[in-house]
Amino acid sequence: MRKVELSMNEDYKYQIIKELSDHDGNIYSAAVKLNCSVRTVYRYIAKYKTNGKAAFIHKNKHRKPVNSLPQELTETIIRLYKDKYYDCNFCHFQDLLSERENIRISYASLYNLMTANDLSSPKIQRRTRKERAKKKYLLEHPKIDGKQAEDKAVYQLALEDAHPKQERCKYFGEEIQMDAPSMNWFGDTCSYLHLSIDNATGIVTGAYFDCQETLSGYYHTFLQIIQNYGIPHRFKTDNRTVFNYESSNRSDDNKDVLTQFGYACRQLGVTIETTSVSQAKGMIERANQSFQGRLAQELRLAGITTIEEANRYLCEVFIPSFNKHFASDLNEYHSVFEPLDDHQKINLTLAVISPRKFDNGSSIKYKNKYYQLHDSEDRLVCFKKGTECLVIKSLDENLYASVGDSVYALIQVPKNKKTSEEFDVPVKKDKPRKVYIPPMSHPWKRATFLRAQEKAHKHHQFGF
């Protein structure tokens, strides 16, 4: 005869009904103990007399639920995670199953399925990590009791940094947090993602890949913010030299880039707040984790291997999807962004400058090439040896030079002539073209920039 195994509740019912039936006990007392009606007790007694102990087994026991996942589907999900989506967290894996594999499954079912197959998420929670660390420690040290193992596990997890909650800003555009996390986002080389996020809504306002954390990368992120939303009120960043003024004794082209981002922000009316505490800009730090847990995997699945393709994928695919999933509804917040439609002003304001001096040939050297100054009529303008100027590289890669309160175009001096008057067929010369020269209100005039730089240096040195 097959042995009948009951659960704790089923065995409790069995013992009461058996006692009631065998010894003719109080049926009303049994109804109170079982929290049921007297009529139900009579039905239990009739089933017990007919089937005995087996009458208390639930009819759905050992029967597969109708809403459970088919075995073939569960094997497919496990295989997909191990072979294709191995570096995705479970929430991201759920989204990818729905978008790419047309498999829809709830997060709870997916989580239970993955844990049942001993698979852990890269973004496992601290509580789960703590429990697994305790179990692992107990397996490795079977003679240690549970209390000591828990203390050891807690000590191991206490090394992680905490991220306390903070209040968000009230208005959209009141504070934009910026950072540039680095990792192997695509391919085998490390690259930097210049990222910005709005503190009030959690909307990613700009993102740009570059080989290093550079002024140009933050300029392109700033350009996306201006084009898509407008000019924000404040930036909150870390203490990188791109944002925070420090003196430099280097003689390369990056010597004076330390205050250029701040000077450009001043021209557009944006304040900068820097901090060395990562918890003070917790939203961008959390966004970095989300991007590291999602973007690298999607770039790999899309077969992207170059910065140009990655930047295009960012703007066209990933950021709109990310904001749709995680950002707040923009209609619930009042925007304090100021519109700016003057493309030429943006192009000239977000520029990189470097100081230079003229040589005997009335030329300046910039990035191992020689240039001469031309006016708007494409006429050569000469200066004495030692005259100081500022080389201005605009956002669209055009070069200008500022001498005093005047701005000129830079034309490269070729090492050799393109044609020979003696041996080549004469070519009809084109009429001198009119070169665009920024107006006198250009923000990178040398005198204006030097005054701002001197003021920033005094503020940094004396603290006022």
VMD Tcl script that draws the C-alpha trace (Angstrom):
set ca {
  {0.00 0.00 0.00}
  {1.30 3.45 -0.97}
  {2.46 5.59 1.93}
  {0.39 8.76 2.37}
  {2.34 11.94 3.18}
  {0.44 14.97 4.45}
  {1.46 18.56 4.87}
  {1.33 20.20 8.29}
  {-2.16 21.70 7.76}
  {-3.51 18.52 6.18}
  {-2.14 16.43 9.04}
  {-3.76 18.83 11.56}
  {-7.17 18.30 9.94}
  {-6.60 14.56 9.82}
  {-5.77 14.28 13.51}
  {-8.86 16.27 14.61}
  {-11.28 14.36 12.34}
  {-9.72 11.02 13.31}
  {-10.13 11.82 17.01}
  {-13.67 13.02 16.42}
  {-14.66 9.97 14.37}
  {-12.98 7.30 16.51}
  {-14.00 8.58 19.94}
  {-17.26 10.41 19.14}
  {-16.04 13.84 20.29}
  {-17.72 17.27 20.22}
  {-18.42 18.23 16.62}
  {-18.87 21.95 17.44}
  {-15.47 22.07 19.13}
  {-13.91 20.48 16.03}
  {-15.58 23.13 13.82}
  {-14.03 25.88 15.96}
  {-10.58 24.30 15.79}
  {-10.77 23.90 12.02}
  {-12.36 27.34 11.53}
  {-15.13 25.92 9.36}
  {-18.83 25.14 9.53}
  {-20.40 22.07 11.15}
  {-21.57 20.90 7.73}
  {-17.96 20.91 6.48}
  {-16.94 18.81 9.49}
  {-19.57 16.21 8.54}
  {-18.14 16.13 5.01}
  {-14.62 15.58 6.41}
  {-15.95 12.69 8.54}
  {-17.62 11.08 5.51}
  {-14.43 11.38 3.42}
  {-12.35 9.95 6.28}
  {-14.59 6.91 6.60}
  {-14.44 6.32 2.85}
  {-10.78 7.05 1.96}
  {-9.03 7.25 5.30}
  {-5.91 9.37 5.57}
  {-5.73 9.95 1.80}
  {-8.98 11.94 1.94}
  {-7.13 14.95 3.33}
  {-4.67 15.25 0.44}
  {-5.46 18.25 -1.78}
  {-6.65 17.16 -5.20}
  {-4.19 19.54 -6.98}
  {-1.18 18.11 -5.17}
  {1.49 16.79 -7.55}
  {-0.47 18.33 -10.42}
  {1.23 20.93 -12.63}
  {-0.58 24.32 -12.59}
  {-2.25 25.32 -15.85}
  {-0.53 28.77 -15.79}
  {2.98 27.40 -15.32}
  {5.64 27.86 -17.97}
  {6.14 24.96 -20.38}
  {9.32 23.00 -19.84}
  {10.53 23.81 -23.35}
  {10.09 27.55 -22.73}
  {11.96 27.47 -19.42}
  {14.85 25.64 -21.08}
  {14.88 28.25 -23.85}
  {15.03 31.12 -21.34}
  {17.88 29.51 -19.40}
  {19.80 28.81 -22.60}
  {19.31 32.38 -23.85}
  {20.66 33.81 -20.60}
  {23.69 31.52 -20.50}
  {24.64 31.90 -24.17}
  {23.46 35.38 -25.22}
  {22.39 37.60 -22.32}
  {24.86 36.35 -19.70}
  {25.94 39.85 -18.58}
  {22.44 41.37 -18.21}
  {20.64 41.88 -14.91}
  {17.30 40.15 -14.55}
  {15.18 43.27 -15.10}
  {17.09 44.11 -18.28}
  {16.88 40.46 -19.33}
  {13.10 40.59 -18.95}
  {12.94 43.66 -21.23}
  {15.21 42.04 -23.83}
  {13.12 38.85 -23.84}
  {10.02 40.91 -24.60}
  {11.64 43.18 -27.20}
  {13.98 40.80 -29.02}
  {12.74 37.23 -28.39}
  {8.96 37.88 -28.14}
  {8.87 36.05 -24.79}
  {6.71 37.69 -22.13}
  {7.22 36.61 -18.55}
  {6.67 38.36 -15.24}
  {9.67 39.45 -13.22}
  {8.67 37.22 -10.27}
  {8.45 34.13 -12.48}
  {11.74 34.99 -14.18}
  {13.50 35.58 -10.85}
  {12.23 32.27 -9.41}
  {13.27 30.45 -12.56}
  {16.79 31.92 -12.53}
  {17.40 31.33 -8.83}
  {16.08 27.78 -9.11}
  {18.77 27.17 -11.72}
  {21.48 28.73 -9.51}
  {21.90 31.84 -11.69}
  {22.69 35.21 -10.07}
  {22.13 38.69 -11.44}
  {25.17 41.00 -11.85}
  {23.13 43.58 -9.91}
  {22.26 41.28 -7.04}
  {20.86 43.08 -3.99}
  {22.89 43.44 -0.81}
  {20.48 41.41 1.28}
  {20.66 38.48 -1.14}
  {24.42 38.83 -1.41}
  {24.62 38.77 2.38}
  {22.53 35.60 2.65}
  {24.57 33.84 -0.03}
  {27.82 34.96 1.58}
  {26.62 33.47 4.87}
  {25.69 30.15 3.21}
  {29.02 30.03 1.40}
  {30.91 30.73 4.61}
  {28.99 27.96 6.44}
  {29.82 25.49 3.67}
  {33.50 26.39 3.81}
  {33.56 26.36 7.64}
  {31.11 23.68 8.83}
  {32.27 23.92 12.47}
  {31.32 27.63 12.73}
  {27.88 28.41 14.12}
  {25.34 30.66 12.35}
  {26.02 33.74 14.48}
  {29.73 33.82 13.67}
  {29.04 33.22 9.99}
  {26.57 36.13 9.95}
  {29.13 38.42 11.58}
  {31.71 37.45 8.98}
  {29.26 38.04 6.12}
  {28.25 41.44 7.49}
  {31.91 42.44 7.85}
  {32.58 41.54 4.22}
  {29.61 43.64 2.98}
  {30.32 46.61 5.22}
  {33.13 47.68 2.88}
  {30.62 48.85 0.28}
  {29.72 52.52 0.11}
  {26.25 53.65 1.15}
  {24.06 55.87 -0.99}
  {21.55 57.68 1.26}
  {18.43 59.16 -0.29}
  {18.22 62.89 -0.96}
  {15.47 65.25 -1.98}
  {15.21 66.01 -5.68}
  {14.97 69.46 -7.18}
  {11.54 70.93 -7.82}
  {11.88 72.10 -11.44}
  {13.00 70.44 -14.65}
  {16.34 72.00 -15.59}
  {17.11 73.37 -12.12}
  {20.08 71.02 -11.70}
  {21.88 68.84 -14.25}
  {24.36 66.32 -12.83}
  {27.30 65.27 -15.03}
  {29.93 62.54 -14.91}
  {32.01 60.36 -17.25}
  {32.24 56.67 -16.21}
  {34.84 54.55 -17.99}
  {34.77 50.88 -18.95}
  {34.99 48.64 -22.02}
  {31.64 49.72 -23.37}
  {32.31 48.13 -26.76}
  {35.26 46.20 -28.13}
  {38.43 45.70 -26.14}
  {39.40 49.35 -25.55}
  {38.33 51.52 -22.63}
  {36.19 54.55 -23.46}
  {34.44 57.28 -21.47}
  {30.72 58.02 -21.51}
  {30.05 61.73 -20.81}
  {26.63 61.57 -19.22}
  {24.17 64.18 -17.90}
  {20.86 63.68 -16.08}
  {18.20 66.02 -14.72}
  {17.85 65.86 -10.94}
  {14.10 66.51 -10.78}
  {12.79 64.13 -13.45}
  {15.60 61.61 -13.92}
  {15.64 62.34 -17.67}
  {18.98 61.65 -19.36}
  {19.57 64.94 -21.17}
  {22.80 64.11 -22.99}
  {25.40 61.40 -23.54}
  {28.55 61.24 -25.64}
  {31.36 58.69 -26.02}
  {35.01 59.73 -26.27}
  {38.39 58.04 -25.88}
  {39.15 60.11 -22.74}
  {37.27 62.32 -20.31}
  {37.75 65.53 -22.26}
  {36.45 69.06 -22.53}
  {35.21 68.23 -26.03}
  {33.13 65.34 -24.67}
  {31.39 67.57 -22.12}
  {30.89 70.23 -24.81}
  {29.05 67.74 -27.03}
  {26.90 66.69 -24.06}
  {26.18 70.37 -23.32}
  {25.26 70.86 -27.00}
  {22.70 68.04 -26.80}
  {21.14 69.65 -23.72}
  {20.84 73.04 -25.43}
  {19.45 71.61 -28.67}
  {16.90 69.29 -27.03}
  {15.82 71.31 -23.99}
  {17.61 74.67 -23.62}
  {20.03 76.26 -21.16}
  {19.82 74.76 -17.63}
  {20.16 76.70 -14.40}
  {23.00 74.74 -12.74}
  {25.49 71.94 -13.34}
  {26.65 69.68 -10.50}
  {29.88 67.83 -11.24}
  {32.93 66.32 -9.62}
  {36.23 68.18 -9.09}
  {37.70 67.42 -12.51}
  {40.02 70.09 -13.87}
  {37.55 70.63 -16.70}
  {35.20 72.21 -14.15}
  {37.35 73.33 -11.22}
  {40.16 75.87 -11.73}
  {43.71 74.79 -11.00}
  {46.99 76.25 -12.17}
  {49.10 74.23 -14.60}
  {52.74 74.43 -15.60}
  {52.37 72.31 -18.72}
  {53.06 73.83 -22.13}
  {50.76 71.65 -24.24}
  {47.42 72.57 -25.79}
  {45.49 71.61 -22.64}
  {47.25 74.16 -20.44}
  {44.37 76.64 -20.41}
  {41.40 74.32 -20.75}
  {40.96 74.24 -16.98}
  {38.48 77.12 -16.87}
  {37.08 77.02 -20.40}
  {33.96 75.00 -19.58}
  {33.22 77.32 -16.65}
  {33.84 80.38 -18.82}
  {31.48 79.04 -21.51}
  {28.84 78.38 -18.84}
  {29.27 81.94 -17.57}
  {28.63 83.28 -21.06}
  {25.38 81.29 -21.22}
  {24.32 82.08 -17.64}
  {24.84 78.60 -16.13}
  {26.36 78.13 -12.68}
  {28.65 75.21 -11.79}
  {28.73 73.44 -8.43}
  {31.55 70.93 -7.87}
  {31.89 68.31 -5.15}
  {34.29 65.51 -4.30}
  {31.58 63.47 -2.52}
  {29.89 61.01 -4.85}
  {26.80 60.78 -2.61}
  {26.14 64.49 -3.21}
  {25.35 63.69 -6.85}
  {23.75 60.33 -6.26}
  {21.42 60.45 -9.27}
  {24.21 60.51 -11.85}
  {26.07 57.81 -9.89}
  {22.97 55.59 -9.97}
  {22.49 56.34 -13.66}
  {26.07 55.25 -14.26}
  {25.26 51.86 -12.72}
  {22.12 51.51 -14.84}
  {24.05 52.36 -18.01}
  {26.85 49.95 -17.11}
  {24.28 47.22 -16.49}
  {22.35 47.81 -19.73}
  {24.20 49.81 -22.38}
  {27.31 47.63 -22.70}
  {25.14 44.55 -23.25}
  {22.96 46.25 -25.88}
  {26.02 47.56 -27.74}
  {27.41 44.03 -27.82}
  {24.12 42.59 -29.08}
  {23.91 45.30 -31.75}
  {27.44 44.50 -32.95}
  {28.74 48.05 -32.37}
  {32.52 48.43 -32.28}
  {33.24 52.12 -33.05}
  {32.63 55.37 -31.17}
  {30.67 56.87 -34.08}
  {28.23 53.95 -34.15}
  {27.95 53.99 -30.34}
  {27.12 57.72 -30.24}
  {24.51 57.26 -32.94}
  {22.96 54.30 -31.08}
  {22.93 56.34 -27.88}
  {20.93 59.24 -29.31}
  {18.60 57.29 -31.60}
  {17.82 54.13 -29.64}
  {19.10 53.79 -26.09}
  {18.41 57.17 -24.46}
  {14.76 57.43 -25.68}
  {14.13 53.87 -24.45}
  {15.93 54.55 -21.14}
  {13.92 57.72 -20.45}
  {10.69 55.91 -21.31}
  {11.44 53.16 -18.80}
  {12.96 55.10 -15.89}
  {12.30 58.86 -16.15}
  {9.33 60.68 -14.65}
  {6.55 62.17 -16.74}
  {7.80 65.50 -18.07}
  {4.30 66.99 -18.05}
  {4.23 66.86 -14.25}
  {7.17 69.28 -13.89}
  {7.62 72.93 -14.74}
  {10.65 73.58 -16.94}
  {13.17 76.33 -16.15}
  {15.27 75.72 -19.26}
  {15.92 78.89 -21.25}
  {15.66 78.45 -25.04}
  {18.63 79.33 -27.26}
  {18.21 79.06 -31.03}
  {21.34 80.98 -32.06}
  {23.40 78.14 -33.51}
  {26.37 80.36 -34.28}
  {26.55 81.58 -30.69}
  {26.49 77.99 -29.41}
  {29.18 77.00 -31.88}
  {31.49 79.83 -30.84}
  {30.77 79.64 -27.12}
  {31.50 75.91 -26.80}
  {35.04 76.35 -28.08}
  {38.54 75.26 -27.07}
  {41.23 77.95 -26.92}
  {45.01 77.93 -26.64}
  {47.44 80.87 -26.31}
  {50.05 81.34 -29.04}
  {52.75 83.83 -30.13}
  {53.69 84.93 -33.66}
  {57.06 83.92 -35.08}
  {59.32 85.75 -37.55}
  {57.20 84.57 -40.47}
  {54.04 86.19 -39.04}
  {52.67 82.71 -38.40}
  {51.61 80.67 -35.40}
  {52.07 76.95 -34.78}
  {49.05 74.92 -33.69}
  {49.03 71.10 -33.43}
  {52.29 70.84 -35.43}
  {50.91 72.93 -38.31}
  {51.54 76.56 -39.24}
  {48.73 79.06 -39.74}
  {48.38 82.68 -40.85}
  {45.64 85.18 -40.05}
  {43.19 86.36 -42.71}
  {40.41 88.93 -42.54}
  {36.86 88.58 -43.86}
  {38.03 89.43 -47.40}
  {40.59 86.61 -47.27}
  {43.49 89.09 -47.07}
  {46.61 88.21 -45.10}
  {47.09 90.12 -41.83}
  {50.63 90.23 -40.38}
  {51.81 90.85 -36.82}
  {55.19 91.39 -35.18}
  {57.16 88.55 -33.64}
  {56.06 87.81 -30.07}
  {52.53 89.21 -30.45}
  {50.19 87.14 -28.29}
  {46.90 85.75 -29.51}
  {44.31 83.13 -28.64}
  {43.64 80.26 -31.05}
  {39.92 79.44 -30.99}
  {38.73 76.02 -32.12}
  {34.94 76.16 -32.44}
  {32.66 73.19 -31.89}
  {32.42 72.56 -35.65}
  {36.25 72.35 -35.88}
  {36.76 75.79 -37.50}
  {39.83 77.76 -36.37}
  {39.96 81.46 -35.47}
  {42.46 83.71 -33.72}
  {41.75 86.58 -31.37}
  {44.25 89.44 -31.20}
  {43.20 92.20 -28.85}
  {39.54 92.93 -29.62}
  {39.67 91.57 -33.18}
  {38.95 88.06 -34.44}
  {40.49 86.59 -37.61}
  {40.25 83.35 -39.56}
  {43.18 80.92 -39.48}
  {44.38 79.57 -42.82}
  {46.92 76.75 -42.85}
  {50.24 77.41 -44.55}
  {51.05 74.35 -46.73}
  {54.54 72.93 -46.59}
  {54.76 72.76 -50.38}
  {52.87 74.52 -53.17}
  {49.96 72.66 -54.69}
  {50.95 73.64 -58.26}
  {54.14 74.66 -60.05}
  {54.22 77.70 -62.31}
  {57.03 76.14 -64.35}
  {55.75 72.63 -64.96}
  {51.98 72.55 -64.33}
  {49.24 73.81 -66.64}
  {48.09 77.26 -65.52}
  {44.86 77.12 -63.58}
  {42.48 80.02 -63.44}
  {42.49 81.42 -59.93}
  {39.20 81.76 -58.10}
  {38.05 85.07 -56.78}
  {38.94 85.66 -53.15}
  {36.19 84.14 -51.05}
  {34.62 85.94 -48.15}
  {35.61 84.25 -44.92}
  {33.21 84.25 -41.97}
  {34.67 86.18 -39.06}
  {32.86 86.20 -35.71}
  {31.62 89.64 -34.63}
  {33.27 91.80 -31.98}
  {30.80 90.43 -29.42}
  {32.51 87.05 -29.70}
  {32.89 85.65 -26.15}
  {36.49 84.48 -26.64}
  {38.08 87.90 -27.14}
  {41.55 87.72 -25.66}
  {41.25 90.65 -23.26}
  {37.89 89.46 -21.91}
  {39.11 85.92 -21.42}
  {42.31 86.97 -19.66}
  {40.35 89.13 -17.22}
  {38.01 86.24 -16.41}
  {40.96 83.86 -16.05}
  {42.79 86.21 -13.69}
  {39.64 86.62 -11.59}
  {39.17 82.85 -11.40}
  {42.80 82.39 -10.40}
  {42.50 84.92 -7.55}
  {39.27 83.26 -6.38}
  {40.99 79.87 -6.37}
  {44.11 81.13 -4.62}
  {42.62 83.36 -1.94}
  {39.07 81.93 -1.68}
  {37.10 85.15 -2.32}
}
mol new
graphics top color blue
foreach p $ca { graphics top sphere $p radius 0.5 }
foreach p [lrange $ca 0 end-1] q [lrange $ca 1 end] { graphics top cylinder $p $q radius 0.2 }
display resetview
